[in-house]
């Protein structure tokens, strides 16, 4: 779920991060348009079960960095979300899509 401007998070052209429109609830920081990576490629993307959707796409997962900072689990974020400033490349990121195996 993308976050938007609320009464407590008002628009200020000088101080509003550029990635606010690309930030999902549960991310550790604002999405960073300058980082050309997805959350699924980060070591903090907690995909241990690697849940797949019926069509083979990687399912949403929680951000481990959010948990470190907030001391609680945040909402799950989609794997394709733009990475934030805490992005740390995973040595073995999960594939975004795996075709179903025919039995």
Z-matrix of the N, CA and C atoms (Angstrom, degrees):
N
C 1 1.435
C 2 1.531 1 107.82
N 3 1.323 2 115.51 1 119.61
C 4 1.464 3 119.89 2 177.40
C 5 1.517 4 109.63 3 -68.62
N 6 1.323 5 116.23 4 143.69
C 7 1.461 6 118.58 5 175.73
C 8 1.521 7 108.12 6 -90.33
N 9 1.288 8 116.91 7 157.06
C 10 1.456 9 121.31 8 179.05
C 11 1.505 10 110.36 9 -132.99
N 12 1.302 11 115.43 10 -176.55
C 13 1.464 12 119.90 11 178.42
C 14 1.524 13 109.30 12 -74.94
N 15 1.299 14 116.73 13 134.90
C 16 1.459 15 123.14 14 177.98
C 17 1.520 16 106.98 15 -124.85
N 18 1.332 17 118.19 16 172.94
C 19 1.471 18 119.15 17 177.72
C 20 1.533 19 112.82 18 -56.69
N 21 1.349 20 117.12 19 -28.32
C 22 1.460 21 120.42 20 179.49
C 23 1.527 22 112.99 21 -89.47
N 24 1.319 23 116.72 22 -9.34
C 25 1.456 24 121.86 23 179.94
C 26 1.520 25 106.44 24 -129.46
N 27 1.292 26 115.63 25 83.57
C 28 1.452 27 120.70 26 -174.63
C 29 1.514 28 112.10 27 -90.18
N 30 1.314 29 115.35 28 161.23
C 31 1.466 30 120.80 29 -179.15
C 32 1.525 31 110.00 30 -83.54
N 33 1.296 32 115.14 31 128.45
C 34 1.458 33 122.71 32 175.36
C 35 1.525 34 105.06 33 -139.32
N 36 1.306 35 116.53 34 108.94
C 37 1.462 36 121.15 35 -172.87
C 38 1.524 37 112.66 36 -53.91
N 39 1.305 38 118.09 37 -29.55
C 40 1.460 39 120.22 38 -178.01
C 41 1.529 40 113.23 39 -82.95
N 42 1.325 41 117.72 40 -26.29
C 43 1.462 42 120.27 41 -172.61
C 44 1.527 43 115.56 42 -118.67
N 45 1.323 44 118.73 43 -9.94
C 46 1.455 45 120.87 44 -178.81
C 47 1.524 46 109.42 45 -78.27
N 48 1.323 47 117.75 46 125.41
C 49 1.468 48 120.36 47 179.76
C 50 1.531 49 111.37 48 -60.04
N 51 1.328 50 116.17 49 145.34
C 52 1.468 51 120.84 50 -178.99
C 53 1.524 52 112.35 51 -65.05
N 54 1.313 53 117.74 52 -27.63
C 55 1.454 54 120.93 53 -176.00
C 56 1.512 55 115.58 54 -88.89
N 57 1.324 56 118.58 55 9.10
C 58 1.468 57 120.06 56 -175.50
C 59 1.524 58 112.05 57 -59.78
N 60 1.312 59 117.48 58 -35.31
C 61 1.454 60 120.80 59 -179.40
C 62 1.521 61 113.05 60 -73.38
N 63 1.323 62 117.47 61 -11.79
C 64 1.460 63 122.30 62 179.91
C 65 1.524 64 111.86 63 -109.93
N 66 1.337 65 117.25 64 5.21
C 67 1.462 66 122.21 65 -176.31
C 68 1.521 67 110.84 66 -89.64
N 69 1.322 68 116.12 67 131.72
C 70 1.465 69 122.47 68 177.94
C 71 1.524 70 109.11 69 -101.22
N 72 1.331 71 116.03 70 146.02
C 73 1.464 72 120.57 71 174.32
C 74 1.519 73 107.56 72 -57.98
N 75 1.323 74 117.73 73 134.01
C 76 1.458 75 122.32 74 -179.56
C 77 1.518 76 113.47 75 103.67
N 78 1.344 77 116.86 76 -7.85
C 79 1.464 78 119.82 77 176.88
C 80 1.522 79 108.91 78 -79.91
N 81 1.328 80 117.17 79 149.62
C 82 1.459 81 122.15 80 -177.46
C 83 1.527 82 112.41 81 -71.47
N 84 1.314 83 117.58 82 -24.16
C 85 1.463 84 121.99 83 -179.54
C 86 1.518 85 107.89 84 -155.78
N 87 1.335 86 115.67 85 177.29
C 88 1.462 87 120.17 86 177.42
C 89 1.518 88 110.08 87 -59.82
N 90 1.326 89 116.34 88 146.26
C 91 1.460 90 120.23 89 173.61
C 92 1.522 91 107.64 90 -61.17
N 93 1.300 92 115.95 91 141.74
C 94 1.459 93 120.52 92 -177.54
C 95 1.521 94 110.59 93 -109.63
N 96 1.341 95 117.25 94 106.92
C 97 1.458 96 119.61 95 178.54
C 98 1.530 97 112.28 96 -61.75
N 99 1.327 98 117.74 97 -18.95
C 100 1.461 99 121.67 98 -179.26
C 101 1.534 100 112.83 99 -79.84
N 102 1.331 101 117.40 100 -16.37
C 103 1.460 102 121.58 101 179.23
C 104 1.528 103 107.71 102 -94.59
N 105 1.305 104 117.38 103 119.29
C 106 1.472 105 120.09 104 -178.18
C 107 1.530 106 109.97 105 -94.14
N 108 1.319 107 115.10 106 62.07
C 109 1.463 108 121.25 107 179.74
C 110 1.522 109 109.15 108 -145.70
N 111 1.322 110 115.32 109 162.75
C 112 1.460 111 121.86 110 177.80
C 113 1.521 112 109.41 111 -108.19
N 114 1.327 113 116.14 112 156.78
C 115 1.470 114 120.66 113 -179.69
C 116 1.519 115 112.10 114 -55.83
N 117 1.327 116 118.53 115 -35.32
C 118 1.467 117 120.88 116 -178.50
C 119 1.522 118 112.48 117 -61.64
N 120 1.329 119 117.46 118 -20.19
C 121 1.460 120 122.19 119 -178.77
C 122 1.530 121 112.76 120 -88.02
N 123 1.325 122 117.29 121 1.46
C 124 1.466 123 123.05 122 -175.16
C 125 1.533 124 111.47 123 -98.29
N 126 1.333 125 116.43 124 146.82
C 127 1.468 126 120.57 125 178.32
C 128 1.528 127 111.62 126 -64.50
N 129 1.322 128 118.37 127 -21.76
C 130 1.464 129 121.15 128 -178.41
C 131 1.525 130 113.56 129 -84.34
N 132 1.333 131 118.19 130 -10.15
C 133 1.469 132 121.44 131 178.78
C 134 1.525 133 107.59 132 -73.50
N 135 1.330 134 116.93 133 110.13
C 136 1.464 135 121.88 134 -172.13
C 137 1.531 136 111.37 135 -86.99
N 138 1.294 137 115.30 136 85.70
C 139 1.461 138 121.87 137 -176.44
C 140 1.528 139 111.28 138 -110.53
N 141 1.309 140 117.27 139 34.15
C 142 1.472 141 121.60 140 -172.37
C 143 1.532 142 112.32 141 -51.23
N 144 1.307 143 117.11 142 -41.17
C 145 1.461 144 119.52 143 -179.75
C 146 1.520 145 110.75 144 -82.52
N 147 1.329 146 116.59 145 -12.54
C 148 1.455 147 123.32 146 -177.04
C 149 1.525 148 110.27 147 44.29
N 150 1.308 149 114.70 148 58.49
C 151 1.467 150 121.66 149 179.50
C 152 1.522 151 109.88 150 -64.37
N 153 1.291 152 115.87 151 128.28
C 154 1.463 153 122.34 152 179.45
C 155 1.522 154 109.81 153 -111.13
N 156 1.317 155 115.62 154 145.23
C 157 1.453 156 121.05 155 174.28
C 158 1.527 157 108.00 156 -80.18
N 159 1.312 158 116.62 157 168.31
C 160 1.464 159 120.89 158 -175.95
C 161 1.520 160 112.88 159 -57.59
N 162 1.324 161 117.58 160 -30.76
C 163 1.470 162 120.16 161 -178.23
C 164 1.528 163 112.95 162 -89.08
N 165 1.341 164 118.45 163 4.26
C 166 1.452 165 121.80 164 176.38
C 167 1.520 166 115.25 165 99.17
N 168 1.345 167 117.49 166 -7.12
C 169 1.466 168 119.67 167 178.80
C 170 1.522 169 110.57 168 -72.10
N 171 1.334 170 116.16 169 149.73
C 172 1.460 171 122.28 170 176.86
C 173 1.524 172 109.22 171 -69.38
N 174 1.319 173 117.04 172 136.00
C 175 1.460 174 121.35 173 -179.83
C 176 1.523 175 112.38 174 -81.23
N 177 1.303 176 116.22 175 171.94
C 178 1.461 177 122.41 176 178.87
C 179 1.524 178 110.59 177 -70.10
N 180 1.339 179 116.33 178 157.25
C 181 1.465 180 121.66 179 179.47
C 182 1.528 181 109.07 180 -149.50
N 183 1.301 182 116.15 181 169.25
C 184 1.464 183 121.04 182 179.57
C 185 1.524 184 110.78 183 -87.80
N 186 1.330 185 115.14 184 158.18
C 187 1.463 186 122.04 185 178.56
C 188 1.536 187 108.75 186 -95.65
N 189 1.324 188 115.89 187 121.48
C 190 1.458 189 120.82 188 179.75
C 191 1.521 190 112.80 189 -68.00
N 192 1.323 191 117.25 190 -31.37
C 193 1.467 192 120.34 191 179.05
C 194 1.523 193 109.68 192 -69.30
N 195 1.335 194 117.97 193 -37.01
C 196 1.463 195 121.76 194 175.61
C 197 1.525 196 108.89 195 -58.30
N 198 1.332 197 116.33 196 -44.09
C 199 1.472 198 120.50 197 179.85
C 200 1.527 199 111.04 198 -62.90
N 201 1.327 200 118.02 199 -41.38
C 202 1.467 201 121.10 200 178.34
C 203 1.525 202 111.22 201 -61.26
N 204 1.308 203 116.42 202 -42.03
C 205 1.465 204 120.68 203 -175.70
C 206 1.528 205 113.22 204 -78.13
N 207 1.332 206 116.89 205 -40.04
C 208 1.465 207 121.20 206 -173.63
C 209 1.534 208 113.54 207 -97.39
N 210 1.328 209 116.70 208 -12.42
C 211 1.462 210 122.22 209 -178.28
C 212 1.532 211 112.52 210 62.74
N 213 1.330 212 115.90 211 29.11
C 214 1.469 213 122.24 212 174.97
C 215 1.530 214 107.80 213 -160.76
N 216 1.322 215 115.03 214 159.53
C 217 1.459 216 119.48 215 177.39
C 218 1.518 217 109.91 216 -74.19
N 219 1.302 218 115.31 217 139.89
C 220 1.452 219 120.74 218 174.87
C 221 1.512 220 110.23 219 -98.50
N 222 1.329 221 117.13 220 177.73
C 223 1.464 222 120.05 221 175.97
C 224 1.531 223 110.13 222 -62.39
N 225 1.305 224 116.56 223 155.82
C 226 1.463 225 120.74 224 176.72
C 227 1.520 226 109.68 225 -70.25
N 228 1.318 227 114.71 226 145.94
C 229 1.469 228 120.35 227 179.21
C 230 1.528 229 108.93 228 -117.88
N 231 1.331 230 116.33 229 149.34
C 232 1.460 231 118.67 230 -179.79
C 233 1.521 232 111.61 231 -70.85
N 234 1.311 233 117.36 232 149.12
C 235 1.465 234 120.39 233 -177.34
C 236 1.520 235 113.39 234 -65.57
N 237 1.324 236 117.05 235 -24.45
C 238 1.465 237 120.90 236 -177.61
C 239 1.536 238 113.63 237 -86.91
N 240 1.323 239 118.26 238 1.49
C 241 1.468 240 120.97 239 -179.27
C 242 1.529 241 110.11 240 -61.80
N 243 1.327 242 116.13 241 143.49
C 244 1.473 243 120.01 242 176.51
C 245 1.523 244 108.68 243 -62.64
N 246 1.312 245 116.64 244 135.75
C 247 1.462 246 121.96 245 -178.86
C 248 1.531 247 111.20 246 -66.16
N 249 1.329 248 115.40 247 158.53
C 250 1.465 249 121.05 248 -179.76
C 251 1.534 250 110.47 249 -104.05
N 252 1.317 251 116.46 250 -172.74
C 253 1.473 252 121.29 251 -176.82
C 254 1.528 253 113.25 252 -68.02
N 255 1.333 254 117.49 253 -15.87
C 256 1.460 255 120.85 254 178.55
C 257 1.527 256 112.14 255 -89.29
N 258 1.323 257 117.78 256 7.21
C 259 1.465 258 121.81 257 -177.51
C 260 1.523 259 110.95 258 -54.74
N 261 1.324 260 115.10 259 127.81
C 262 1.463 261 122.89 260 176.52
C 263 1.528 262 105.02 261 -132.58
N 264 1.326 263 118.80 262 114.40
C 265 1.458 264 120.73 263 -173.78
C 266 1.530 265 113.47 264 -58.14
N 267 1.310 266 115.15 265 134.04
C 268 1.459 267 121.21 266 176.66
C 269 1.525 268 108.95 267 -81.91
N 270 1.329 269 117.32 268 140.01
C 271 1.466 270 119.12 269 178.40
C 272 1.533 271 112.21 270 -69.43
N 273 1.336 272 116.93 271 -21.89
C 274 1.468 273 120.93 272 -179.79
C 275 1.524 274 109.93 273 -143.07
N 276 1.346 275 117.99 274 72.72
C 277 1.461 276 119.44 275 -179.43
C 278 1.526 277 111.42 276 -69.43
N 279 1.329 278 117.21 277 149.38
C 280 1.464 279 119.05 278 179.27
C 281 1.529 280 110.33 279 -72.14
N 282 1.307 281 116.18 280 150.63
C 283 1.458 282 120.42 281 176.84
C 284 1.525 283 109.08 282 -67.98
N 285 1.318 284 116.88 283 144.58
C 286 1.463 285 121.09 284 179.15
C 287 1.521 286 110.74 285 -68.04
N 288 1.323 287 115.68 286 -29.83
C 289 1.458 288 120.27 287 -176.28
C 290 1.522 289 109.36 288 -145.86
N 291 1.310 290 116.55 289 135.84
C 292 1.461 291 122.33 290 172.59
C 293 1.512 292 107.74 291 -128.85
N 294 1.328 293 117.88 292 120.91
C 295 1.462 294 118.96 293 178.93
C 296 1.527 295 110.69 294 -64.15
N 297 1.317 296 115.28 295 148.84
C 298 1.461 297 119.75 296 179.53
C 299 1.514 298 109.19 297 -67.06
N 300 1.311 299 114.81 298 139.20
C 301 1.463 300 121.04 299 178.84
C 302 1.528 301 108.59 300 -82.49
N 303 1.315 302 117.28 301 135.40
C 304 1.462 303 120.81 302 176.13
C 305 1.518 304 108.15 303 -85.68
N 306 1.316 305 114.40 304 133.50
C 307 1.473 306 120.13 305 -178.06
C 308 1.495 307 110.64 306 -98.60
